[in-house]
Amino acid sequence: MQHEEWISRWKENRIGFHRQDFNHYLLEYWPQSSSGSVFVPLCGKSLDLIWLAKQGHKVIGSELITKAVEAFYEEQDLPYQLNNYSTHTTYSNENICIHQGDFFRLPEGLIESEYFYDRAALIALPKEYRQDYAKQLLQVAPRLKQGLLITLEYDQNIANGPPFAVLETEVHELFGEQFIIEKLTQEIVPAFPSAVEKGITEFNEVVYQLILKK
Ligand SMILES: C[S@@+](CC[C@H](N)C(=O)[O-])C[C@H]1O[C@@H](n2cnc3c(N)ncnc32)[C@H](O)[C@@H]1O
């Protein structure tokens, strides 16, 4: 998807993916024993960043759109410091730091997180970008050892994304070489309003745990 489309979505407030509460799969399935840093790619202004920080994690997000990042810190009333780099601008706070810029241009090894959380990141990308997403995730955060991934399934022949349908076979194609993939749960849920407009009434939401192979 073109950057311009995300710019106009945020500008026009067409952000039906944004939730006013914490993701219930995160609350249920986030590994309680985890500690350290969590990477949240394509993070928007998600409240899940707050929940993860409250669990004691250092949280590192990546988000393309300046308006989204500024809205996050302003709405959460969190102070931040700014640092400009060639590929991105970093908004830092004691617990939550967001690299604003193109995820695909973040430098190799920038992020030292051991955990990642993907809700509506992989499924925000068209198929032709998803292999690069999986590759870049591990290049930018080479110490990752575990992740929680939430995908959506629906008939992509009825409507195009985003959100895009990402089936279990593709999750294995993208991550199966590096990670042991366990499907934790799945649930039929009402589709986002933008998908309803395109004729999709419900999604099958699927939650996976990914653990790095030894
Ligand atoms: C569907 S939203 C999901 C946001 C968040 N994960 C959530 O659960 O609310 C996808 C987000 O990815 C951002 N995005 C799209 N392309 C990106 C890129 N190349 N680099 C960084 N962020 C990107 C969009 O601006 C948008 O905020």
The ligand as an SDF file (V2000), in Angstrom:
LIG
                    3D

 27 29  0  0  0  0  0  0  0  0999 V2000
   -3.8240   -1.2170   10.3090 C   0  0  0  0  0  0  0  0  0  0  0  0
   -2.8570   -0.0340   11.1500 S   0  0  0  0  0  0  0  0  0  0  0  0
   -2.5360   -0.8890   12.6720 C   0  0  0  0  0  0  0  0  0  0  0  0
   -1.9670   -0.0150   13.7490 C   0  0  0  0  0  0  0  0  0  0  0  0
   -1.7470   -0.7230   15.0920 C   0  0  0  0  0  0  0  0  0  0  0  0
   -0.9300   -1.9080   14.9620 N   0  0  0  0  0  0  0  0  0  0  0  0
   -3.0420   -1.0310   15.7790 C   0  0  0  0  0  0  0  0  0  0  0  0
   -3.2500   -2.1890   16.1750 O   0  0  0  0  0  0  0  0  0  0  0  0
   -3.8590   -0.1160   15.9590 O   0  0  0  0  0  0  0  0  0  0  0  0
   -1.3350   -0.1080   10.2640 C   0  0  0  0  0  0  0  0  0  0  0  0
   -0.3760    1.0110   10.6120 C   0  0  0  0  0  0  0  0  0  0  0  0
    0.8340    0.8410    9.9060 O   0  0  0  0  0  0  0  0  0  0  0  0
    1.3280    2.0890    9.4920 C   0  0  0  0  0  0  0  0  0  0  0  0
    2.2230    1.8470    8.3630 N   0  0  0  0  0  0  0  0  0  0  0  0
    1.8740    1.5090    7.1080 C   0  0  0  0  0  0  0  0  0  0  0  0
    2.9720    1.3280    6.3480 N   0  0  0  0  0  0  0  0  0  0  0  0
    4.0360    1.5230    7.1510 C   0  0  0  0  0  0  0  0  0  0  0  0
    5.4500    1.4770    6.9490 C   0  0  0  0  0  0  0  0  0  0  0  0
    5.9670    1.1870    5.7490 N   0  0  0  0  0  0  0  0  0  0  0  0
    6.2630    1.7460    7.9850 N   0  0  0  0  0  0  0  0  0  0  0  0
    5.7340    2.0360    9.2330 C   0  0  0  0  0  0  0  0  0  0  0  0
    4.3980    2.1010    9.4710 N   0  0  0  0  0  0  0  0  0  0  0  0
    3.5650    1.8550    8.4510 C   0  0  0  0  0  0  0  0  0  0  0  0
    0.0740    2.8850    9.1610 C   0  0  0  0  0  0  0  0  0  0  0  0
    0.2750    4.2790    9.1830 O   0  0  0  0  0  0  0  0  0  0  0  0
   -0.8920    2.4000   10.2530 C   0  0  0  0  0  0  0  0  0  0  0  0
   -0.8440    3.2270   11.3840 O   0  0  0  0  0  0  0  0  0  0  0  0
  1  2  1  0
  2  3  1  0
  2 10  1  0
  3  4  1  0
  4  5  1  0
  5  6  1  0
  5  7  1  0
  7  8  2  0
  7  9  1  0
 10 11  1  0
 11 12  1  0
 11 26  1  0
 12 13  1  0
 13 14  1  0
 13 24  1  0
 14 15  1  0
 14 23  1  0
 15 16  2  0
 16 17  1  0
 17 18  1  0
 17 23  2  0
 18 19  1  0
 18 20  2  0
 20 21  1  0
 21 22  2  0
 22 23  1  0
 24 25  1  0
 24 26  1  0
 26 27  1  0
M  CHG  2   2   1   9  -1
M  END
$$$$
